Amino acid sequence: MKITKETKVGILTAIAIAILAFGYNFMKGQDMFTKSNEYFGKYDRIEGLFKSNPVLINGYKVGSVTSITMDRNDSFRLTVGITIPDDIKLPKNSIMKIVNNDMIGSKAIEIIFGNSTELAITGDFLVAEQDQGIAQAVSGVLEPLTKSVNSVLGNIDTAISGADLEGTLKDASLALKAFKETADKLNKLLDGKDRDISAILTNVQTTTAGLKGLTPKIDGILTEINATTKEISAIEFNALATQVKSLSEELEKTTKAINGKDGTLGMLVNDKEMYNKLDTTVGKLKSLLEDIEQYPRRYTGVTERQRKKGDKEKEAGN
């Protein structure tokens, strides 16, 4: 069968159209051989969003913007359509958020999954949100910075225009001069003392090393002293406790003896009549001693006569 030229031209034209359509959709990020779902969102502004801009999930491209239309009956709001693969299921309350895709200001749509148990179907409208643009973000950062810079410049201007600026600069100059003089004196003092300083540092280093070596021994000595002190404290405490206990027992015995009526001391303390008789006897004895001291001849004469009488009786007996 012979194919005519017209047939060949028609076949080539159809192939070219198919390739053109495939290439166009490929350039827009659409895969003609993959089933996809289309979702929509309504925005007041889209800030530079265009068809074929990427659709992202966690920063990864999963689809693209397929349509942007203006609704004249709804305050000229913009309806944006996106397509994503059919195997990505979106909850009904998911969000289509316009975000900055790079530093030069190109836009993308970020899909933020909702928590609804009901899934969206192709053609549904999702919640539309918009991130602030780069200009707005930079403005938000620069605004407080600008206020701070203006405040600092105002303070500097006030300080410069103040009447005491000259005095402040003069004081600063004097302070720097005094610091320079002190540094010069210190340099002169240390000039030629390098060897001495080096020797001092060497001695300090040697002493430090020696002390470091003695540290274990000192720790051991302190440990032994601490243990000995604890033992001595325990011994002294035990001995003291024993003495206190013994003294307490003796005191208890003495108290019982005093309170009892069997002993002499107990009778003396508890028997009032005996106490009175003893007191009377002591009084009489005191009076007798005073009389002997005052009139000794009364008693020495009697003693002498008794002695002589005794001697005579002794001689008669012999």
RASULFEN-V643425 format. One record per residue. SS is DSSP state (2 for helix, 1 for strand, 0 for the rest). PSI is psi in whole degrees, 0 to 359 (* if undefined). BURIAL is + if it has 24 or more other ideal C-beta (glycine too) atoms within 12 Angstrom, else -. Layout:
ss=SS psi=PSI burial=BURIAL
ss=SS psi=PSI burial=BURIAL
This chain:
ss=0 psi=128 burial=-
ss=0 psi=128 burial=-
ss=0 psi=129 burial=-
ss=0 psi=164 burial=-
ss=2 psi=322 burial=-
ss=2 psi=321 burial=-
ss=2 psi=316 burial=-
ss=2 psi=317 burial=-
ss=2 psi=318 burial=-
ss=2 psi=316 burial=-
ss=2 psi=315 burial=-
ss=2 psi=321 burial=-
ss=2 psi=317 burial=-
ss=2 psi=318 burial=-
ss=2 psi=319 burial=-
ss=2 psi=318 burial=-
ss=2 psi=319 burial=-
ss=2 psi=317 burial=-
ss=2 psi=320 burial=-
ss=2 psi=316 burial=-
ss=2 psi=317 burial=-
ss=2 psi=317 burial=-
ss=2 psi=321 burial=-
ss=2 psi=313 burial=-
ss=2 psi=326 burial=-
ss=2 psi=320 burial=-
ss=2 psi=330 burial=-
ss=0 psi=357 burial=+
ss=0 psi=14 burial=+
ss=0 psi=140 burial=+
ss=0 psi=115 burial=-
ss=0 psi=340 burial=-
ss=0 psi=3 burial=-
ss=0 psi=132 burial=-
ss=0 psi=136 burial=-
ss=1 psi=162 burial=+
ss=1 psi=150 burial=+
ss=1 psi=134 burial=+
ss=1 psi=160 burial=+
ss=1 psi=158 burial=+
ss=1 psi=147 burial=+
ss=1 psi=131 burial=+
ss=1 psi=151 burial=+
ss=0 psi=322 burial=-
ss=0 psi=152 burial=-
ss=0 psi=353 burial=+
ss=0 psi=54 burial=+
ss=0 psi=17 burial=+
ss=0 psi=135 burial=+
ss=0 psi=166 burial=+
ss=0 psi=149 burial=+
ss=0 psi=358 burial=+
ss=0 psi=149 burial=+
ss=1 psi=153 burial=+
ss=1 psi=127 burial=+
ss=1 psi=147 burial=+
ss=1 psi=115 burial=+
ss=0 psi=36 burial=-
ss=0 psi=357 burial=-
ss=1 psi=134 burial=-
ss=1 psi=125 burial=-
ss=1 psi=352 burial=+
ss=1 psi=198 burial=+
ss=1 psi=166 burial=+
ss=1 psi=126 burial=+
ss=1 psi=337 burial=+
ss=1 psi=147 burial=+
ss=1 psi=118 burial=+
ss=1 psi=151 burial=-
ss=1 psi=128 burial=-
ss=1 psi=104 burial=-
ss=0 psi=341 burial=-
ss=0 psi=358 burial=-
ss=0 psi=57 burial=-
ss=0 psi=34 burial=-
ss=0 psi=33 burial=-
ss=1 psi=157 burial=-
ss=1 psi=129 burial=+
ss=1 psi=121 burial=+
ss=1 psi=129 burial=+
ss=1 psi=140 burial=+
ss=1 psi=157 burial=+
ss=1 psi=139 burial=+
ss=1 psi=159 burial=+
ss=1 psi=150 burial=+
ss=0 psi=335 burial=-
ss=0 psi=354 burial=-
ss=0 psi=110 burial=+
ss=0 psi=129 burial=-
ss=0 psi=133 burial=+
ss=1 psi=157 burial=-
ss=0 psi=326 burial=-
ss=0 psi=27 burial=-
ss=0 psi=161 burial=+
ss=1 psi=135 burial=+
ss=1 psi=105 burial=+
ss=1 psi=124 burial=+
ss=1 psi=124 burial=+
ss=1 psi=166 burial=+
ss=1 psi=129 burial=+
ss=0 psi=336 burial=+
ss=0 psi=182 burial=-
ss=0 psi=343 burial=-
ss=0 psi=358 burial=-
ss=0 psi=5 burial=-
ss=0 psi=152 burial=-
ss=1 psi=160 burial=+
ss=1 psi=167 burial=+
ss=1 psi=122 burial=+
ss=1 psi=127 burial=+
ss=1 psi=123 burial=+
ss=1 psi=117 burial=+
ss=0 psi=138 burial=-
ss=0 psi=186 burial=-
ss=0 psi=14 burial=-
ss=0 psi=145 burial=-
ss=0 psi=345 burial=-
ss=0 psi=131 burial=-
ss=1 psi=146 burial=-
ss=0 psi=150 burial=+
ss=0 psi=164 burial=-
ss=0 psi=134 burial=-
ss=0 psi=352 burial=-
ss=0 psi=153 burial=+
ss=1 psi=128 burial=+
ss=0 psi=170 burial=+
ss=1 psi=129 burial=+
ss=1 psi=128 burial=+
ss=1 psi=165 burial=+
ss=1 psi=129 burial=+
ss=0 psi=156 burial=+
ss=0 psi=146 burial=-
ss=0 psi=173 burial=+
ss=2 psi=319 burial=-
ss=2 psi=318 burial=-
ss=2 psi=320 burial=-
ss=2 psi=315 burial=-
ss=2 psi=321 burial=-
ss=2 psi=320 burial=-
ss=2 psi=328 burial=-
ss=2 psi=320 burial=-
ss=2 psi=334 burial=-
ss=2 psi=308 burial=-
ss=2 psi=328 burial=-
ss=2 psi=320 burial=-
ss=2 psi=319 burial=-
ss=2 psi=319 burial=-
ss=2 psi=317 burial=-
ss=2 psi=317 burial=-
ss=2 psi=321 burial=-
ss=2 psi=316 burial=-
ss=2 psi=316 burial=-
ss=2 psi=322 burial=-
ss=2 psi=319 burial=-
ss=2 psi=319 burial=-
ss=2 psi=317 burial=-
ss=2 psi=319 burial=-
ss=2 psi=319 burial=-
ss=2 psi=320 burial=-
ss=2 psi=322 burial=-
ss=2 psi=358 burial=-
ss=0 psi=156 burial=-
ss=0 psi=337 burial=-
ss=0 psi=15 burial=-
ss=2 psi=317 burial=-
ss=2 psi=317 burial=-
ss=2 psi=321 burial=-
ss=2 psi=316 burial=-
ss=2 psi=323 burial=-
ss=2 psi=316 burial=-
ss=2 psi=319 burial=-
ss=2 psi=320 burial=-
ss=2 psi=317 burial=-
ss=2 psi=321 burial=-
ss=2 psi=318 burial=-
ss=2 psi=321 burial=-
ss=2 psi=316 burial=-
ss=2 psi=321 burial=-
ss=2 psi=320 burial=-
ss=2 psi=318 burial=-
ss=2 psi=318 burial=-
ss=2 psi=319 burial=-
ss=2 psi=320 burial=-
ss=2 psi=316 burial=-
ss=2 psi=321 burial=-
ss=2 psi=321 burial=-
ss=2 psi=318 burial=-
ss=2 psi=320 burial=-
ss=2 psi=322 burial=-
ss=2 psi=352 burial=-
ss=0 psi=127 burial=-
ss=0 psi=2 burial=-
ss=0 psi=17 burial=-
ss=2 psi=317 burial=-
ss=2 psi=317 burial=-
ss=2 psi=316 burial=-
ss=2 psi=319 burial=-
ss=2 psi=318 burial=-
ss=2 psi=318 burial=-
ss=2 psi=315 burial=-
ss=2 psi=322 burial=-
ss=2 psi=316 burial=-
ss=2 psi=318 burial=-
ss=2 psi=318 burial=-
ss=2 psi=318 burial=-
ss=2 psi=315 burial=-
ss=2 psi=318 burial=-
ss=2 psi=318 burial=-
ss=2 psi=318 burial=-
ss=2 psi=315 burial=-
ss=2 psi=324 burial=-
ss=2 psi=321 burial=-
ss=2 psi=328 burial=-
ss=2 psi=347 burial=-
ss=2 psi=313 burial=-
ss=2 psi=320 burial=-
ss=2 psi=316 burial=-
ss=2 psi=320 burial=-
ss=2 psi=319 burial=-
ss=2 psi=317 burial=-
ss=2 psi=314 burial=-
ss=2 psi=324 burial=-
ss=2 psi=316 burial=-
ss=2 psi=317 burial=-
ss=2 psi=318 burial=-
ss=2 psi=316 burial=-
ss=2 psi=317 burial=-
ss=2 psi=317 burial=-
ss=2 psi=319 burial=-
ss=2 psi=319 burial=-
ss=2 psi=315 burial=-
ss=2 psi=317 burial=-
ss=2 psi=320 burial=-
ss=2 psi=318 burial=-
ss=2 psi=310 burial=-
ss=2 psi=321 burial=-
ss=2 psi=318 burial=-
ss=2 psi=316 burial=-
ss=2 psi=316 burial=-
ss=2 psi=320 burial=-
ss=2 psi=321 burial=-
ss=2 psi=315 burial=-
ss=2 psi=318 burial=-
ss=2 psi=319 burial=-
ss=2 psi=316 burial=-
ss=2 psi=315 burial=-
ss=2 psi=323 burial=-
ss=2 psi=319 burial=-
ss=2 psi=316 burial=-
ss=2 psi=318 burial=-
ss=2 psi=323 burial=-
ss=2 psi=319 burial=-
ss=2 psi=315 burial=-
ss=2 psi=318 burial=-
ss=2 psi=319 burial=-
ss=2 psi=320 burial=-
ss=2 psi=320 burial=-
ss=2 psi=318 burial=-
ss=2 psi=336 burial=-
ss=0 psi=158 burial=-
ss=0 psi=359 burial=-
ss=0 psi=321 burial=-
ss=0 psi=165 burial=-
ss=2 psi=313 burial=-
ss=2 psi=321 burial=-
ss=2 psi=318 burial=-
ss=2 psi=320 burial=-
ss=2 psi=320 burial=-
ss=2 psi=321 burial=-
ss=2 psi=335 burial=-
ss=0 psi=106 burial=-
ss=2 psi=324 burial=-
ss=2 psi=316 burial=-
ss=2 psi=321 burial=-
ss=2 psi=318 burial=-
ss=2 psi=316 burial=-
ss=2 psi=316 burial=-
ss=2 psi=322 burial=-
ss=2 psi=321 burial=-
ss=2 psi=317 burial=-
ss=2 psi=316 burial=-
ss=2 psi=322 burial=-
ss=2 psi=316 burial=-
ss=2 psi=319 burial=-
ss=2 psi=323 burial=-
ss=2 psi=319 burial=-
ss=2 psi=320 burial=-
ss=2 psi=316 burial=-
ss=2 psi=321 burial=-
ss=2 psi=322 burial=-
ss=2 psi=319 burial=-
ss=2 psi=318 burial=-
ss=2 psi=327 burial=-
ss=2 psi=322 burial=-
ss=0 psi=73 burial=-
ss=0 psi=333 burial=-
ss=2 psi=333 burial=-
ss=2 psi=327 burial=-
ss=2 psi=331 burial=-
ss=2 psi=325 burial=-
ss=2 psi=313 burial=-
ss=2 psi=319 burial=-
ss=2 psi=321 burial=-
ss=2 psi=316 burial=-
ss=2 psi=320 burial=-
ss=2 psi=325 burial=-
ss=2 psi=316 burial=-
ss=2 psi=318 burial=-
ss=2 psi=323 burial=-
ss=2 psi=321 burial=-
ss=2 psi=319 burial=-
ss=2 psi=317 burial=-
ss=2 psi=328 burial=-
ss=2 psi=318 burial=-
ss=2 psi=320 burial=-
ss=2 psi=327 burial=-
ss=2 psi=329 burial=-
ss=0 psi=* burial=-
